[in-house]
Amino acid sequence: MVYDLIIIGGGPAGAAAAVYASRKRLQTLFITSEWGGQSVVSEQIYNWIGTTSLSGNELAENFKKHVLANAGTGQTLEVKEGEKVTAVEPLGTEFKVKTESGQEFQAKTILIATGSGRRKLEAKNADALEHKGLTYCASCDGPFFADMDVAVIGGGNAGFESAAQLLAYCKSVTLLHRSGSFRADEITVEKILKNPKMKAVTNVEILEVKGEKFVEGIVYKDRTTGKETELKVSGIFVEIGQIPNTGFAKDIIALDEIGRVKIDPITQKTGTPGIWAAGDCTNVLYHQNNIAAGDAVRALEDIYLALNTK
């Protein structure tokens, strides 16, 4: 069988695409190794539009229920969960998708919505205090730290943008960066460092996250002098990059220097005809659940037109 579309990924982008594909009656195969994307580990999510509060597990379960409600007997959507895609290959004007279990599927079009994983902080006690004051999303968790002293780790645009959000409600923000210079835009750095509540420390190595049940501080070492410092903070926001889940497609689509899929942001098309991408695996500027879902819907609209106006 040749599907109209194969969707790869079970996060907000993949789930949104699957629902729209089903409603448009496209013969679709949806493949995911797991449901929910990065947010599955979040204790509470407060910015998923239409829902005041829910856990990451609840969000993942809602994705699954919504997709499966559009699949099954009499539907054009077929779901394969627990399957990891290992390769996407050209097959004439179509594509072959291979999975870890050895299965192969053919489709006219592909939507890659495999997301990415946060690069984790490698420091003593960091894993133990994740979601207990150490977090990887300022826009998700920042408001919990109103009137508290917090630290941001990272010197790129994401680090400074997180600091800018936190300055709106935190008592103080200290940005810690391992290099001597920042990767963020100069104008952004200059503007944010002017805030009296903001401080930046460069050339540091993070050694330890302090705290028993919740974050109480962070220990870092000056990479030049070797001096160790303990900074008392209640929250730590890590922005040291993401690792896109795109290795399976590296031979068929163009990726940027960190492995994100290069797309046309108007249509979500990749440079390879017949392949679209949406969500955190792409090289768009901002990454959020709501953005990923919206980008996937835009991709589906374009895929539908491509399939039905050729």
Secondary structure, DSSP 8 states (H G I E B T S, - for coil): -EEEEEEE--SHHHHHHHHHHHHTT--EEEEESSSSGGGGG-S-B--STT-S-B-HHHHHHHHHHHHHTTBSTT-SEEEEES--EEEEEEETTEEEEEETTS-EEEEEEEEE---EEE----SBTTTTTBTTTEES-HHHHGGGGTTSEEEEE--SHHHHHHHHHHTTT-SEEEEE-SSSS--S-HHHHHHHHTSTTEEEE-SEEEEEEE-SSS--EEEEEETTT--EEEEE-SEEEE-S-EEES-GGGTTTS-B-TTS-B---TTT-B-SSTTEEE-STTB--S---HHHHHHHHHHHHHHHHHHHH--
